[in-house]
């Protein structure tokens, strides 16, 4: 029983470490040929948006809005993929080698 509790505590520690790593994993995506750049982290939070000054036209905010949405969605997709890869790598480091992680979406 004590061994099982220790394993649970170890897994909690590993999960905490993975969460910290996910915060540091980032992906940057571009939209509009690089006019909009969006960076997201592995927790799927937008941490930076860069806009080319040439696209900021107060008379055409709809295009700017569309480019930002496209960049955000692409960055979130890439961050999710990078985070999933990191999560799988971390899980493989402490789970049994023959365990099929695909059942867990990894």
C-alpha positions, 0 to 999 in steps of 0.5 A: 500500500505504501509503495502504491502511495509513493507511486501516486505521489511520484506521478503527481510530481511528474504531472507538475513537471510536465505542466511547467514544461508545457508552459515553456513549449511555444509555437509561432505561426504566421498568417497573411504571408507573415504579416501577422505572427502569433505565438502560443504556449503548450497550454494553448495560451496566446503569449504574443501577437506581432503585426506588420505595420503595413497591414494596420489600415483603419479603413479595413479592420475586417481583413486585419481581424481575419488575419489575426484569427487565422494566425491565432488558430494556426498557432494554437494548433501548432502549440497543441501538437508541440505540447502533445509531443512533449507530453508523450516524451515526458510520459514515456520517461516514467511509464512502462516501456510497453505501455500503448500511449495511443489509448490516452491520445498521445 
